[in-house]
Amino acid sequence: MGEVSVIFSYLVFFNVVLSYGMETAFFRFYNSEDNKKNVISTATISLFWSSLLFLFLALLFRNALSNGSDISVEYITYTIWILTIDALAIIPFSKLRAEKRPMKYAAIKMANVTINLLLNVFFLAILPGIATNNPNGFFGTIYFENFQIGYIFVSNLTASLFTLLVLSPNYFNITWHFDKQLWKKMMKYGVPILIAGVAFAINEHFDKILLDWMHVPMSDIGAYSACYKIGMFMVLFRTAYTLGIEPFFFSLASNENAQQTYATITKYFVIFGSFICLFVIVFIDLLKRPLVPNADYWDAIKVVPLIVLANFFLGIYTNLSVWYKLIDKTYIGAYISIIGAVLTLVLNYFLIPIMSYYGSAIATIVAYGSMMIISYKLGQKKYPIPYDMNKIFSYLGLTVVFSAVSFYIPYIRENYYVKAVLLSVFLYFIYYSEKEMLLRIIKRKK
């Protein structure tokens, strides 16, 4: 678990570099340009040739990459192919989002995850038994001892290849016309997004790499990574929301009441996010059993409240960051992300020797919280949006207090009746605060 977490942390950085902000630039110009086919073809051609160039150079220097990262050249090769295939799928997936085809987008993504999951289960849990019982059969020939990490890469590569094959018609249905002037504008818009993406990758994943560099035992890194994933409920909510909201924000930009709509959307994101955050922390000792069934990992469960809150702050930051994208000043987002990355690196450097992986969790929540506050302060000066800060702070404050009480006070942590009461009080507070809006919605439906 520890080794895979470290390797995949490296992979995230290359994912960001290979997209170089073109995905966000695509949405920006798809909504602002009249010739949408021109935007699709220019973005597709750009990523197609840059991906192939990366493939050629990375395979050429894979031994050097292996020596520099201390990762097996075999795993490096798998990683190169996965990164290239995933990069080639970026614009086809973005096109589905821009065209508001969520069902097809979701079906392909679900198929990717299902294939990946089933192959992992087969290779790691089923194949060893089959090969042991019948070593001379077909399955015996594809089974290799101590190749668990390799099988994880094979599963990922197969799922990525399937996804690209399904999306491949997009490459045959476009007019292969490259608009150089449009590409320059897209790159000017996208490069700050790239810088922000690298900084984001540092905030999100570099802690595992730093833990490895600072000689934290790999078993501790594995425990930290496993418990980190209990925060996936907030990550899933934030990711699904971000996938839908980014193209929507751009399509709404020219509307007269756009700012008020952004404010309302942000408030309801905070409401739903607060509930998910509190629910996960309140029932964390129940959720850990199916999600992290191996009790050896539970020593790291103390990081979960910090990680869940950190991802909640990141989701709020995503909402608040709309302003610099709409006024075409994406470099500001890069600066904010760099500040977050610096905080992550500095805090990890000082806290890991003292607190191990718990220091990494503290660094994550401080970085995302700082980015959220900075984006709000700057945004209100450059592109004022009338957020209902009284209610937003009330929901946030109540979430933090109830989460701390339910997790850090032993008597309450063990008493699910009390925790259920806390959750009920929170839900009633939301109902009481939003009662007028709820009644208006009900009347409108009638």
C-alpha positions in Angstrom: 0.0 0.0 0.0 2.8 2.4 0.9 4.8 1.7 -2.3 1.8 2.0 -4.6 0.8 5.3 -2.9 4.3 6.8 -3.5 4.4 5.7 -7.1 0.9 7.0 -7.9 1.8 10.3 -6.2 4.6 10.8 -8.8 2.1 9.9 -11.5 -0.3 12.7 -10.5 2.4 15.3 -11.3 2.9 14.0 -14.8 -0.8 14.0 -15.4 -0.9 17.7 -14.6 2.0 18.5 -16.9 0.7 16.5 -19.8 -2.7 18.4 -19.7 -0.8 21.8 -19.3 -4.1 23.6 -18.5 -5.6 22.8 -21.9 -8.7 21.2 -20.3 -9.8 24.5 -18.6 -8.7 26.5 -21.6 -11.0 24.3 -23.7 -14.0 25.2 -21.6 -13.2 28.9 -21.6 -12.9 29.2 -25.4 -15.6 26.6 -26.2 -18.1 29.0 -24.5 -16.6 32.3 -25.8 -15.7 31.3 -29.5 -18.3 31.1 -32.2 -16.5 28.4 -34.1 -16.6 25.5 -31.5 -15.4 22.9 -34.0 -12.2 25.0 -34.3 -11.7 24.9 -30.5 -12.2 21.2 -30.4 -9.8 20.4 -33.3 -7.1 22.8 -32.1 -7.2 21.5 -28.5 -7.3 17.9 -29.7 -4.3 18.3 -32.1 -2.3 20.1 -29.5 -2.7 17.3 -26.9 -2.3 14.6 -29.5 1.2 15.6 -30.6 2.4 16.7 -27.1 1.3 13.3 -25.8 3.2 11.4 -28.5 6.3 13.5 -28.0 6.1 12.7 -24.2 5.8 9.0 -25.1 8.8 9.0 -27.3 11.1 11.0 -24.9 9.9 9.2 -21.8 10.5 5.7 -23.2 13.9 6.9 -24.5 15.0 8.1 -21.0 13.0 5.6 -18.9 16.2 4.1 -17.4 17.3 7.6 -16.2 13.8 8.2 -14.8 14.1 4.8 -13.0 17.5 5.7 -11.5 16.4 9.1 -10.4 13.2 8.0 -8.7 14.4 4.6 -7.4 11.4 3.0 -9.0 11.6 -0.2 -11.2 12.0 0.6 -14.9 9.2 -1.9 -15.5 6.8 0.2 -13.4 8.1 3.4 -15.1 7.3 1.9 -18.5 3.7 1.1 -17.5 3.3 4.6 -16.0 4.5 6.2 -19.3 1.9 4.3 -21.3 -0.9 5.0 -18.8 -0.1 8.8 -18.7 0.0 9.0 -22.5 -3.3 7.2 -23.0 -5.0 9.2 -20.3 -3.8 12.5 -21.8 -5.2 11.5 -25.2 -8.6 11.1 -23.5 -8.7 14.6 -22.0 -10.4 16.5 -24.8 -12.9 13.8 -25.7 -14.0 13.7 -22.1 -14.1 17.5 -21.9 -16.2 17.6 -25.1 -18.8 15.4 -23.4 -18.9 17.7 -20.5 -19.2 20.8 -22.6 -22.0 19.3 -24.7 -23.8 18.4 -21.5 -23.8 14.6 -22.0 -23.4 13.4 -18.4 -24.8 9.9 -18.9 -22.3 8.9 -21.6 -19.5 10.6 -19.6 -20.5 8.7 -16.4 -21.0 5.4 -18.3 -17.4 5.5 -19.7 -15.9 6.5 -16.4 -17.8 3.8 -14.5 -16.7 1.2 -17.1 -13.1 2.3 -16.6 -13.3 2.0 -12.8 -15.2 -1.4 -13.0 -12.6 -2.9 -15.4 -9.8 -1.6 -13.1 -11.4 -3.0 -10.0 -12.3 -6.4 -11.4 -8.8 -6.9 -12.8 -7.2 -5.9 -9.5 -9.4 -8.4 -7.7 -8.6 -11.1 -10.2 -4.8 -10.5 -10.2 -4.3 -9.9 -6.5 -7.0 -12.2 -4.9 -8.0 -14.9 -7.4 -5.0 -15.6 -9.7 -2.5 -16.8 -7.0 -4.9 -19.5 -5.9 -5.7 -20.7 -9.5 -2.0 -20.7 -10.4 -1.1 -22.7 -7.3 -3.7 -25.3 -8.0 -2.9 -25.6 -11.7 0.7 -24.3 -12.3 0.9 -25.7 -15.8 -2.3 -24.2 -17.0 -2.8 -20.9 -18.9 -3.3 -18.9 -15.7 -0.1 -20.4 -14.2 1.9 -18.9 -17.1 0.6 -15.3 -16.4 1.2 -15.5 -12.7 4.4 -14.1 -11.2 5.3 -14.1 -7.6 6.0 -10.7 -5.9 4.5 -8.9 -8.9 1.5 -7.3 -7.0 2.4 -3.7 -7.9 3.0 -4.7 -11.5 -0.5 -6.2 -11.6 -2.0 -3.0 -10.3 -0.3 -1.2 -13.2 -1.5 -3.8 -15.8 -5.1 -3.3 -14.5 -4.8 0.5 -14.8 -3.3 0.3 -18.3 -6.0 -2.1 -19.5 -8.8 0.2 -18.2 -7.2 3.3 -19.7 -6.8 1.6 -23.1 -10.4 0.5 -23.1 -11.5 4.1 -22.3 -9.4 5.5 -25.2 -10.8 2.9 -27.6 -14.4 3.9 -26.7 -13.5 7.6 -27.2 -11.4 7.1 -30.3 -14.2 8.1 -32.7 -13.6 11.7 -31.5 -10.3 11.6 -33.4 -11.9 10.5 -36.6 -14.9 12.9 -36.5 -13.0 16.2 -36.1 -11.6 18.3 -38.9 -7.8 18.2 -38.4 -7.5 22.0 -38.6 -5.0 23.7 -36.2 -5.7 27.3 -35.5 -2.3 28.7 -34.5 -3.7 32.1 -33.2 -6.4 30.4 -31.2 -3.8 27.9 -29.8 -1.6 30.8 -28.6 -4.6 32.3 -26.7 -5.4 29.0 -25.2 -1.8 28.4 -24.1 -1.7 31.9 -22.6 -4.8 31.1 -20.6 -3.7 27.6 -19.8 -0.1 27.9 -18.6 -1.1 29.6 -15.3 -3.5 26.7 -14.9 -0.6 24.3 -15.4 1.4 26.1 -12.7 -1.6 26.0 -10.4 -2.1 22.3 -11.2 1.5 21.5 -10.2 1.1 23.4 -7.0 -2.2 21.6 -6.4 -0.5 18.3 -6.9 2.1 19.3 -4.3 -0.7 20.1 -1.9 -2.6 16.9 -2.6 0.0 14.2 -3.1 3.5 15.3 -2.4 3.2 14.5 1.3 3.5 10.8 0.5 6.7 11.4 -1.5 8.1 13.6 1.3 7.3 10.9 3.9 9.3 8.5 1.8 12.2 10.9 1.3 12.2 11.6 5.1 12.5 7.9 5.8 9.1 7.4 7.4 8.5 3.6 7.5 6.7 2.4 4.3 4.1 0.6 6.6 3.2 4.0 8.2 2.9 5.6 4.7 0.6 2.7 3.8 -1.6 3.2 6.9 -1.7 7.0 6.3 -2.7 6.4 2.6 -5.4 3.9 3.5 -7.1 6.0 6.1 -6.7 9.1 3.8 -9.1 7.3 1.5 -11.9 7.3 4.1 -12.2 10.9 3.2 -13.3 9.7 -0.3 -16.9 10.7 0.3 -15.9 14.4 0.4 -13.5 13.9 -2.5 -16.2 12.2 -4.6 -18.7 15.0 -3.8 -16.1 17.7 -4.6 -15.0 16.0 -7.8 -18.5 15.3 -9.2 -19.4 18.9 -8.4 -16.3 20.3 -10.0 -16.8 18.3 -13.2 -20.3 19.7 -13.6 -19.8 23.2 -12.3 -16.8 24.4 -14.3 -18.5 24.4 -17.7 -21.7 25.8 -16.1 -19.8 28.7 -14.6 -18.4 29.7 -18.0 -21.8 29.3 -19.8 -23.5 31.6 -17.2 -20.8 34.3 -17.3 -22.7 36.7 -19.6 -26.0 36.5 -17.6 -27.1 39.7 -15.8 -27.5 37.9 -12.4 -24.5 35.7 -12.7 -22.9 36.9 -9.5 -26.0 36.1 -7.4 -26.3 32.7 -9.0 -22.6 32.0 -8.1 -23.3 33.1 -4.5 -26.4 30.8 -4.2 -24.5 27.8 -5.6 -21.6 28.3 -3.2 -24.0 28.5 -0.2 -25.7 25.2 -1.1 -22.3 23.6 -1.8 -21.4 24.5 1.8 -24.6 23.1 3.1 -24.3 19.7 1.4 -20.5 19.6 2.0 -21.0 20.4 5.7 -23.5 17.5 6.1 -21.2 15.0 4.3 -18.2 16.2 6.4 -20.1 15.8 9.7 -21.6 12.5 8.7 -18.3 11.0 7.8 -16.6 12.1 11.0 -19.6 11.2 13.2 -19.7 7.6 11.8 -16.0 7.2 11.2 -15.6 4.2 13.4 -18.3 2.4 11.5 -17.1 3.4 8.1 -13.5 2.3 8.7 -14.6 -1.4 9.0 -15.8 -1.9 5.4 -13.4 0.8 3.9 -10.2 -0.2 5.8 -11.0 -3.7 7.1 -7.4 -4.4 8.1 -7.1 -3.2 11.7 -3.4 -2.7 11.3 -4.1 0.5 9.4 -6.4 2.1 12.1 -3.6 3.8 14.0 -3.7 6.4 11.3 -7.5 7.1 11.7 -6.7 10.3 13.5 -5.9 12.0 10.2 -9.3 11.5 8.8 -11.1 14.5 10.3 -8.3 16.8 9.1 -8.3 15.3 5.6 -12.1 15.5 5.3 -12.2 19.1 6.4 -9.2 19.9 4.1 -11.1 18.5 1.1 -14.1 20.5 2.1 -12.0 23.7 2.1 -10.7 22.8 -1.3 -14.2 22.4 -2.6 -15.1 25.9 -1.3 -11.9 27.2 -2.9 -13.1 25.7 -6.2 -16.3 27.8 -5.9 -14.4 30.9 -4.9 -11.9 30.6 -7.7 -14.4 31.2 -10.4 -13.7 35.0 -10.4 -10.1 34.8 -11.8 -11.1 32.4 -14.5 -14.0 34.6 -15.7 -11.9 37.7 -15.9 -9.1 35.8 -17.7 -6.5 36.3 -14.9 -5.6 32.7 -14.3 -2.1 33.7 -13.2 -3.7 34.8 -9.9 -4.9 31.2 -9.3 -1.3 30.1 -9.9 0.0 32.5 -7.3 -2.6 31.3 -4.8 -1.8 27.6 -5.5 2.0 28.4 -5.1 1.3 29.9 -1.7 -0.5 26.7 -0.7 2.3 24.6 -2.1 4.9 26.5 -0.1 2.9 26.1 3.0 2.6 22.4 2.3 6.4 21.9 1.8 7.5 24.1 4.7 5.0 22.5 7.2 5.8 19.0 6.1 9.5 19.7 6.4 9.2 20.8 10.0 6.3 18.6 11.2 7.1 15.2 9.7 10.2 14.7 11.9 8.0 15.5 15.0 4.6 14.1 14.1 5.2 11.8 11.2 2.1 11.5 8.8 -0.1 13.5 11.2 2.1 16.5 10.4 1.3 16.0 6.7 -2.4 16.0 7.5 -2.0 19.3 9.4 -0.1 20.8 6.5 -2.9 19.8 4.1 -5.7 21.5 6.0 -3.6 24.7 6.6 -2.7 24.9 2.9 -6.3 24.5 1.7 -7.7 26.7 4.4 -5.2 29.5 3.5 -6.0 29.2 -0.3 -9.7 29.4 0.5 -9.4 32.6 2.5 -6.9 34.3 0.1 -9.2 33.6 -2.9 -12.2 35.0 -1.1 -10.4 38.2 0.0 -8.9 38.9 -3.5 -12.1 37.9 -5.3 -14.2 40.4 -3.4 -11.9 43.1 -4.6 -11.6 42.1 -8.3 -15.0 40.5 -9.0 -17.4 41.0 -6.1 -19.9 38.2 -5.5 -22.6 38.7 -2.8 -21.9 35.5 -0.7 -24.1 35.0 2.3 -21.1 34.9 4.7 -23.2 34.8 7.9 -24.9 31.6 6.9 -21.7 30.1 5.3 -19.7 30.8 8.5 -22.5 29.4 10.6 -22.6 26.1 8.7 -18.8 25.9 8.7 -18.4 26.7 12.4 -21.1 24.3 13.5 -19.6 21.5 11.4 -16.1 22.1 12.9 -17.4 22.2 16.5 -19.7 19.1 16.2 -16.9 17.2 14.3 -14.4 17.9 17.0 -16.8 17.0 19.8 -17.9 13.7 18.2 -14.3 12.6 17.4 -12.1 13.9 20.2 -14.3 13.4 23.3 -14.1 9.7 24.1 -17.5 9.4 25.8 -19.3 11.0 22.8 -17.2 9.1 20.2 -18.4 5.8 21.7 -22.0 7.0 22.1 -23.9 6.9 18.8 -27.1 8.2 20.4 -25.4 11.4 21.3 -23.7 11.7 17.9 -27.1 11.1 16.2 -28.5 13.9 18.2 -25.7 16.2 17.1 -26.4 15.3 13.4 -30.1 15.9 13.9 -29.4 19.3 15.5 -27.3 20.2 12.5 -30.0 19.2 10.1 -32.6 21.2 12.0 -30.4 24.2 12.0 -30.1 24.0 8.2 -33.9 23.6 7.9 -34.5 26.6 10.2 -32.0 28.7 8.3 -33.2 27.8 4.8 -36.9 27.4 5.6 -38.0 30.4 3.5 -36.1 29.1 0.4 -37.4 25.6 0.8 -41.0 26.9 1.1 -40.5 28.9 -2.1 -39.2 25.9 -3.9 -42.2 23.7 -2.8 -44.7 26.4 -3.9 -43.0 26.8 -7.2 -43.3 23.0 -7.8 -46.9 23.0 -6.9 
